[in-house]
């Protein structure tokens, strides 16, 4: 048993077509959060800026 990442209900891993989610609803809610940019992957802004600066200098 694991917890659904969306609603935190216990859900079986084996035989669950929506894993790691408990249902299609929770799976689609998570997808919607990614699509609306509610979730973001952390990055180092300074490193990204330095990379783009070095690429633009010829």
N, C-alpha and C positions, 0 to 999 in steps of 0.2 A: 504494500500500500504506500502511496505517495500522496502529497497534497497538491491539488490543482493550483497552478501558479496564479490563476485569475481569482477564484472564489475561495480558495484554501480548504475545500471539502476533501475528505479522504477519497481516493480513487484507486482502483486496481490498475496496475501497469499491464499485466498480462491480458490479452484479448480486448484491450481498449483501443478502438479505431481512432479516437481523438487524443490519444496520449501526447503529451503529459496532461492534457486538460480533461475535465470530467465529462464535458459535453461539447457538441458542436457550437452551442451558444457561447461558451467561454472561449473556445478556439477563435470564433469570429470576433468577439470583443477584443481579444489580444491582437488580432490582425488589424482591426480598426485603429487601435492605439498606435501601432507601428505606422500605418498609412497616414494618420493625422499628425505624425511626428511628436506624439506624446512621450515616446521612448527615444532615447538617443544614446549612442555609443560615445563614451567619454574619449576626448582626445586632448593632446597638448597643443593648444592654440599657437603658442610661440614656435614650436617645432614646425607646424604646418606653414606658418608665415615665412619662416626662414627657408624652407624648401621651395616655396613659390618664388621668393625673392631671388634665390640662386638660379632657378630655372629661367628667369626673365632677364638675366644679365648675360649678354653675349659679347 
